[in-house]
């Protein structure tokens, strides 16, 4: 893996501590907060383009417990929603490989 530590709220995985930084889970509801502060996505392998749906928490929030709590709770809500949402939509059966009934 990448050698990080996962943060949980109950069964919800909402954060990562890795590379001496804190990363919280994001989606379309909170990603812009991170981007507005110039923060980027978590890339477990810097030499690969793969990014995960976690963004680095601005360093100044680490000194503001109340604001950090607000951001953490938003990420817990994102994790909760992600757990409710199916990750893959069921595939529709295709008639391509079905026998046509003709001989």
N, C-alpha and C positions, 0 to 999 in steps of 0.2 A: 504494500500500500504506500502511502506517502508519509507515514510517521506522525500524523496529526492526532489530535484528541477530539472526539465528538462531544457535543453538548446536547443534552436531552432535557425535555420537559415531559415527565412521564415517559410515554413511548414515542414521543415526537422528537425527531432529530432536527434541530434548528440551527446549530452552529458548529463551527470548527475552530480549533486553535492549532495553527500550523505555521511554521517559519516565523515564530515569534510575533504572530499577528492573530487578530480575531476576525472571523468571517461569519456573517449571518445569512440565513436563507432568504432569497428574494423571489418575487414574481412581478407581474405587471402592477400590482398594488403598491409596492414599496421600492422597486428598483430605481425609480427616478430620484428618490431621496439620496441614494448612494452616488448616483451619477452626478447629481448637482454638487456634491462635495468632492468630485474628482476621484471617486473610489472605483476600483475595477473588480472583475470577477476572480474567483479562486481558480487557479490553474495548478492542479496537483503535480503536474510534470511540466515545468517551465519550457522545456524544449519541444513540447507538443502543443498544437493549437486548441486542444480540448479545454473548455471552461465549464465549470459547474455552476449551478444556480445558487451560489453563495457569493456575497460581495464583502470586501474588507470593510470593517467598521472604522469610521474616522477616529483617529487617535485621541482627539480632544474629548470624545464621548467616554473614554476610559476614566476620565477625571470627573465625570458628571453622572453619578449613580442614577439619579432620577431620569435623565434623558436616555442613558444607556438602557434602563429598564423599559422605557417606551419602545425603543428600537427592538429590543429583545422580544417583547410581547408581540410586536408586529410580525416578527419572524416565526414565532410560535404559531400565530394565526395562519401564516403562509404554509407552514408544515402541516397544520391540521387540515387545511383545505386540500393540499396536495395528497394527503392520505385518503381523503374522501373521494377525490377524483380518480377515475380509472386511468392508469398509465397508458394503456393501449385500448383502442376501440376494437370491438369484435369485428372480425373480417366478414364481409358478406360472402356468401357462397357463390362461386362463379359457376355458370353453366358451361363454361369452356370445355371442361373435361367430362361432362356428363354425356352418357350415351344419348344419341339423338333419337333413338327408336327406329332408325332406318337400318336396313340390312344391305 
